[in-house]
């Protein structure tokens, strides 16, 4: 707190690179899915399929389709997005650049990061603005510019805040917190982002906040999602594989994903226990901090888009082979689907655009909520976790087993065929 309130004589310079492409005409919402860019009727059909299967909530489907039906929402030529952790695997930098947005990028002072981000911005119709340690005009070439770009959210939090407060004073900012690190560092970087978000909300009129919630958390859910999980449990508990794993694993495997509602002001509130112990307490704490800031900012009149993103096969996740194997087996449990990063980023940016533009969205503080945590219950693209028969933390080992049993099936068949061929002469 003292560091954020202290006066700083040091200030960042500002670098700006504008895209070299013309702004595309007749923009339309496109979602990257299974190697294709889908839009129009194909997108509508796919969104409805996700909703009907239970992979996403109807409110998420409505948000995506409303965004598709309002192409003006993706005219970003005069919109400014501050990305804290611009190079993050789940951040929307690539999507925003493809739509010609103005991105204010905050990321580490690593030349390789800025080479990638700036080159991508040049190959777009948008722009990128970024902090520098020296004037851009004094850089002899691009390599020197890359070397002088960036900042450190840990050690330069007040300087970053000051730079953002003074930047483009007439432009409303949408500030997205996307930086991610492992372990206790995630809590620390989340604290830094929180301090910046707090001060920008207080000192810049029209600031809105954007977060990506994780499905592996404790969330309020709709009664419809609760009832769907119960129906799936009734079905899956009768399956031989599930009955066997439950018998072998006891309370460790396949725990029911249905909880009794909690009574409160405004009625009964249904919830899901999506906590994953493997992610550790630091991850849960970091997400709590984001939830607290989202609720506080909304209560003070800021638009806050804080929607649940699906389990995604990012490089940082699938490099852990156990998680990669589990992701391969999880779709056995209806209605799970694991998404590629390109899909997750494009659907979540569509829901963000909806939240920023639709006055009836729960992101708008004028929309009444029975409980502040209902902010996270709407627009959920949870990937099936809310409506699955079993809690996510109890299906990991079973999912791995399903993956290996599927992978081993062709080899088992081949060995069986060879064995039969070997003994066949003796059976005649």
C-alpha positions in Angstrom: 0.0 0.0 0.0 2.8 2.4 0.8 4.6 1.7 -2.5 1.4 2.4 -4.4 0.8 5.7 -2.6 4.4 7.0 -2.8 5.4 9.7 -5.3 7.5 8.4 -8.2 10.0 10.5 -10.1 10.7 7.7 -12.5 8.3 7.4 -15.4 7.9 5.1 -18.4 8.2 6.4 -21.9 5.5 5.4 -24.4 6.0 3.3 -27.5 3.4 3.1 -30.3 3.3 0.8 -33.4 0.4 1.0 -35.8 -0.7 -1.9 -38.0 0.1 -1.7 -41.7 -3.1 -3.4 -42.9 -6.3 -1.6 -43.8 -9.3 -2.0 -41.6 -11.3 -4.9 -42.9 -14.8 -4.1 -44.1 -17.9 -5.9 -43.2 -16.4 -7.4 -40.0 -18.2 -10.5 -38.6 -17.7 -12.7 -35.6 -15.6 -15.8 -36.3 -14.8 -18.5 -33.9 -11.8 -20.8 -34.4 -12.9 -24.3 -33.9 -11.3 -27.6 -35.0 -9.0 -26.0 -37.5 -11.7 -23.8 -39.1 -13.1 -20.3 -38.7 -16.8 -20.7 -38.3 -19.4 -17.9 -38.5 -23.0 -17.2 -39.6 -25.3 -20.2 -39.6 -22.5 -22.7 -38.9 -21.6 -20.8 -35.8 -25.2 -20.6 -34.7 -25.6 -24.3 -35.2 -22.4 -25.1 -33.2 -23.4 -22.8 -30.3 -26.8 -24.4 -30.0 -25.1 -27.8 -30.1 -22.9 -26.8 -27.2 -25.9 -25.5 -25.2 -28.0 -28.6 -25.9 -25.2 -31.0 -24.9 -24.6 -29.0 -21.7 -21.0 -28.0 -22.5 -21.9 -24.3 -22.0 -24.7 -22.5 -20.2 -27.5 -21.0 -22.3 -26.5 -17.5 -21.1 -23.1 -18.0 -22.7 -24.7 -19.2 -25.9 -27.0 -16.2 -26.0 -24.0 -13.8 -25.5 -22.1 -15.3 -28.4 -25.1 -15.3 -30.7 -26.0 -11.7 -29.8 -22.4 -10.7 -30.5 -22.6 -12.4 -33.9 -25.9 -10.6 -34.6 -24.4 -7.1 -33.7 -21.3 -6.6 -36.0 -21.0 -3.1 -34.6 -19.8 -4.6 -31.3 -16.7 -5.8 -33.0 -15.8 -2.5 -34.5 -12.8 -1.8 -32.3 -11.2 1.0 -34.1 -11.8 3.4 -31.2 -11.7 0.9 -28.4 -8.7 0.5 -26.0 -7.9 -2.7 -24.2 -5.2 -2.8 -21.5 -3.8 -6.3 -21.3 -1.9 -7.1 -18.1 0.1 -10.1 -19.3 -0.4 -9.3 -23.0 1.5 -12.4 -24.1 -0.4 -14.8 -21.9 -1.5 -18.1 -23.5 -5.2 -17.4 -22.6 -5.1 -13.6 -23.3 -7.0 -12.1 -26.2 -4.1 -10.3 -27.9 -4.2 -12.3 -31.2 -8.0 -11.9 -31.5 -8.0 -8.2 -30.7 -5.2 -7.6 -33.3 -7.2 -9.5 -35.9 -10.1 -7.2 -35.3 -8.1 -4.0 -35.4 -8.3 -3.1 -31.8 -6.0 -0.6 -29.9 -4.1 -2.7 -27.4 -2.1 -1.3 -24.5 0.2 -4.1 -23.8 1.9 -4.8 -20.4 4.3 -7.6 -20.2 7.8 -8.5 -19.1 10.9 -6.7 -20.3 12.0 -9.5 -22.5 13.0 -8.6 -26.1 11.6 -11.9 -27.5 8.2 -11.1 -26.1 8.1 -7.6 -27.7 9.4 -8.8 -31.0 6.5 -11.2 -31.2 3.8 -8.8 -30.0 5.0 -5.8 -32.1 5.5 -7.8 -35.3 1.9 -9.2 -34.9 0.6 -5.7 -34.4 2.3 -4.5 -37.5 0.6 -7.3 -39.4 -2.8 -6.0 -38.4 -5.1 -3.0 -38.7 -4.9 -2.3 -35.0 -2.2 -0.7 -32.8 -0.1 -1.6 -29.9 1.0 0.9 -27.1 3.6 -0.2 -24.6 5.9 1.1 -21.9 9.5 1.8 -22.7 12.6 2.8 -20.7 13.7 5.3 -23.3 12.1 7.4 -26.0 11.0 5.3 -29.0 12.5 7.9 -31.4 15.9 7.4 -29.8 16.0 3.7 -30.6 18.4 3.1 -33.5 16.4 0.0 -34.8 13.8 -2.5 -34.0 16.1 -4.6 -31.9 16.9 -1.7 -29.6 13.2 -0.9 -29.4 12.4 -4.5 -28.3 15.2 -4.4 -25.7 13.9 -1.1 -24.2 10.2 -2.3 -24.1 8.2 -3.9 -21.3 8.1 -3.7 -17.5 7.9 -5.9 -14.4 4.5 -6.2 -12.7 6.2 -7.3 -9.5 8.8 -4.6 -9.0 7.3 -1.7 -11.0 3.6 -1.8 -10.1 3.3 1.9 -9.1 5.2 3.0 -12.3 2.9 0.9 -14.5 -0.2 2.3 -12.7 1.1 5.9 -13.2 1.8 5.3 -16.8 -1.7 3.9 -17.4 -3.4 6.7 -15.5 -1.9 9.3 -17.8 -2.2 7.4 -21.0 -4.9 8.5 -23.6 -6.9 10.4 -20.9 -10.0 10.8 -23.1 -10.3 7.1 -23.9 -12.2 4.6 -21.7 -10.1 1.6 -20.9 -11.1 -2.1 -20.6 -8.5 -3.6 -18.3 -7.9 -7.4 -18.6 -5.9 -9.3 -16.0 -4.3 -12.2 -17.9 -0.9 -12.7 -16.4 -0.3 -16.2 -15.0 2.6 -17.8 -13.1 3.0 -21.0 -11.1 2.7 -21.3 -7.3 3.0 -18.4 -5.0 4.1 -16.1 -7.9 0.5 -16.3 -9.2 -0.7 -14.7 -6.0 1.9 -12.0 -6.2 1.3 -11.1 -9.8 -2.5 -11.1 -9.1 -2.0 -8.7 -6.2 0.0 -6.4 -8.5 -2.8 -6.5 -11.1 -5.4 -5.9 -8.5 -3.7 -2.8 -7.2 -3.5 -1.4 -10.8 -7.2 -2.3 -11.5 -8.3 -0.7 -8.2 -6.5 2.6 -9.0 -7.6 2.8 -12.6 -11.2 2.3 -11.6 -10.9 5.1 -9.1 -8.9 7.5 -11.2 -10.1 6.9 -14.8 -13.8 7.5 -15.6 -15.3 4.8 -17.7 -12.8 2.0 -16.8 -14.2 -1.5 -17.2 -12.6 -4.7 -16.0 -12.2 -8.1 -17.7 -11.4 -11.4 -16.1 -11.3 -15.1 -17.1 -12.7 -17.2 -14.3 -11.6 -20.9 -14.0 -14.2 -23.7 -14.0 -12.1 -25.4 -11.4 -13.5 -23.3 -8.6 -16.5 -23.0 -6.3 -19.3 -21.2 -8.2 -22.9 -20.4 -7.9 -24.8 -22.1 -10.7 -28.3 -22.2 -12.1 -30.9 -24.7 -10.9 -31.0 -26.0 -14.5 -27.3 -26.9 -14.3 -27.8 -28.5 -11.0 -30.7 -30.6 -12.3 -28.7 -31.6 -15.4 -25.8 -32.8 -13.2 -28.3 -34.9 -11.2 -29.7 -36.4 -14.4 -26.2 -37.3 -15.7 -25.4 -38.8 -12.3 -28.5 -41.0 -12.5 -27.3 -42.2 -15.9 -23.6 -42.6 -15.3 -23.9 -44.3 -11.9 -25.4 -47.3 -13.7 -22.5 -47.7 -16.2 -20.3 -50.7 -15.4 -17.1 -48.8 -15.7 -18.3 -46.1 -13.3 -19.7 -48.6 -10.8 -16.4 -50.5 -10.8 -14.3 -47.4 -10.3 -16.5 -46.2 -7.5 -16.2 -49.6 -5.8 -12.4 -49.6 -6.2 -11.8 -46.0 -5.3 -14.4 -45.3 -2.7 -14.6 -41.6 -1.8 -11.5 -40.8 -4.0 -13.2 -41.6 -7.4 -16.4 -40.3 -9.0 -17.9 -38.2 -6.3 -21.4 -36.9 -7.1 -21.3 -33.4 -8.6 -24.6 -32.3 -7.0 -24.9 -30.3 -3.8 -28.0 -29.2 -1.8 -28.8 -25.6 -2.3 -28.0 -23.0 0.3 -30.9 -20.7 1.5 -30.2 -17.0 1.5 -31.7 -13.6 0.8 -33.3 -13.9 -2.6 -34.1 -17.6 -2.5 -32.1 -20.8 -2.7 -28.6 -20.7 -4.3 -27.2 -23.7 -6.1 -23.5 -24.2 -6.3 -20.8 -26.5 -7.8 -17.6 -27.7 -6.1 -15.1 -27.5 -9.0 -12.0 -27.0 -6.8 -9.0 -29.0 -8.0 -6.7 -29.8 -5.2 -3.9 -30.4 -7.6 -3.9 -26.7 -8.6 -3.0 -25.8 -5.0 -4.0 -23.1 -2.6 -2.1 -20.3 -4.4 -4.2 -20.7 -7.5 -7.4 -20.6 -5.4 -6.2 -17.6 -3.5 -5.4 -15.7 -6.7 -8.8 -16.4 -8.1 -10.5 -15.2 -4.9 -8.6 -11.9 -5.2 -10.0 -11.5 -8.7 -13.5 -12.3 -7.6 -13.3 -9.8 -4.8 -12.1 -7.0 -7.1 -14.8 -7.8 -9.6 -17.5 -7.6 -7.0 -16.2 -4.4 -5.5 -15.6 -2.6 -8.8 -19.1 -3.6 -10.0 -20.6 -2.3 -6.7 -19.0 1.1 -7.4 -20.4 1.4 -10.9 -17.8 -0.2 -13.2 -18.7 -2.7 -15.9 -17.1 -6.0 -15.0 -16.9 -8.9 -17.4 -15.9 -12.0 -15.4 -16.9 -15.2 -17.2 -15.8 -18.8 -16.8 -13.5 -20.1 -19.6 -13.3 -23.8 -20.3 -10.5 -26.2 -19.6 -8.1 -25.5 -22.4 -5.2 -27.5 -23.8 -2.6 -24.8 -23.4 1.1 -25.6 -23.6 1.6 -25.0 -19.9 -1.1 -27.6 -19.1 -0.4 -30.4 -21.6 3.3 -30.3 -20.9 2.3 -32.1 -17.7 1.6 -35.5 -19.2 -0.8 -36.6 -16.5 -3.0 -33.6 -17.3 -2.7 -34.2 -21.0 -3.8 -37.9 -20.6 -6.7 -36.8 -18.4 -7.9 -34.3 -20.9 -8.0 -37.0 -23.5 -10.2 -39.2 -21.4 -12.5 -36.6 -19.9 -15.0 -36.3 -22.8 -16.2 -39.8 -21.8 -18.1 -38.0 -19.0 -20.9 -36.1 -20.6 -21.0 -33.2 -21.4 -17.2 -32.4 -21.2 -15.3 -31.0 -24.1 -11.6 -29.8 -23.9 -10.9 -26.8 -26.1 -7.9 -25.7 -28.0 -6.6 -22.3 -27.0 -7.7 -20.7 -30.2 -11.3 -21.6 -29.5 -11.3 -20.6 -25.9 -9.9 -17.2 -26.7 -12.3 -16.4 -29.5 -15.4 -17.5 -27.6 -14.4 -15.6 -24.5 -13.7 -12.4 -26.4 -17.2 -12.7 -27.9 -18.7 -12.9 -24.5 -16.6 -10.0 -23.4 -17.8 -7.8 -26.3 -21.4 -8.8 -25.3 -20.8 -7.7 -21.7 -19.3 -4.4 -22.7 -22.1 -3.5 -25.1 -25.4 -5.1 -23.8 -26.9 -2.9 -21.1 -28.9 -5.9 -19.8 -25.8 -8.0 -19.2 -24.9 -9.0 -15.6 -21.6 -7.2 -16.2 -23.5 -3.9 -16.1 -23.9 -2.7 -12.5 -27.4 -1.5 -13.3 -28.5 -5.1 -13.7 -29.8 -6.3 -10.3 -28.4 -9.5 -8.8 -29.8 -11.5 -5.9 -26.3 -12.3 -4.8 -23.0 -10.6 -5.9 -21.6 -14.0 -6.8 -24.2 -14.4 -9.5 -21.9 -12.2 -11.6 -19.9 -15.4 -12.2 -22.9 -17.7 -12.8 -23.9 -16.0 -16.1 -22.1 -16.4 -19.4 -20.3 -19.5 -18.3 -18.4 -21.4 -21.0 -17.4 -24.1 -18.4 -16.8 -26.9 -20.9 -19.2 -29.3 -19.2 -17.9 -29.1 -15.6 -21.1 -27.7 -14.1 -23.4 -30.4 -15.6 -21.1 -33.5 -15.3 -22.2 -36.3 -13.1 -19.0 -36.2 -11.1 -16.9 -33.6 -9.4 -13.9 -32.7 -11.6 -11.4 -33.5 -8.9 -12.7 -37.1 -8.7 -12.5 -38.0 -12.4 -8.8 -37.4 -13.2 -7.5 -40.9 -12.6 -10.5 -42.5 -14.3 -10.0 -40.2 -17.3 -6.3 -41.3 -17.6 -7.4 -44.9 -17.4 -10.0 -44.4 -20.1 -7.4 -42.7 -22.3 -4.9 -45.6 -22.0 -7.6 -48.3 -22.4 -8.6 -46.6 -25.7 -5.0 -46.2 -26.9 -4.3 -49.9 -25.9 -7.4 -51.3 -27.7 -5.8 -51.6 -31.2 -2.7 -53.3 -29.7 -4.8 -55.7 -27.6 -6.8 -56.6 -30.7 -3.6 -57.2 -32.7 -2.2 -59.4 -30.0 -5.4 -61.3 -29.7 -5.5 -61.9 -33.5 -1.9 -63.1 -33.5 -2.6 -65.4 -30.6 -5.7 -66.9 -32.3 -3.7 -67.4 -35.5 -1.0 -69.2 -33.5 -3.3 -71.6 -31.7 -5.8 -72.1 -34.6 -4.0 -75.1 -36.1 -4.3 -76.9 -32.8 -8.0 -76.2 -32.5 -8.9 -77.9 -35.7 
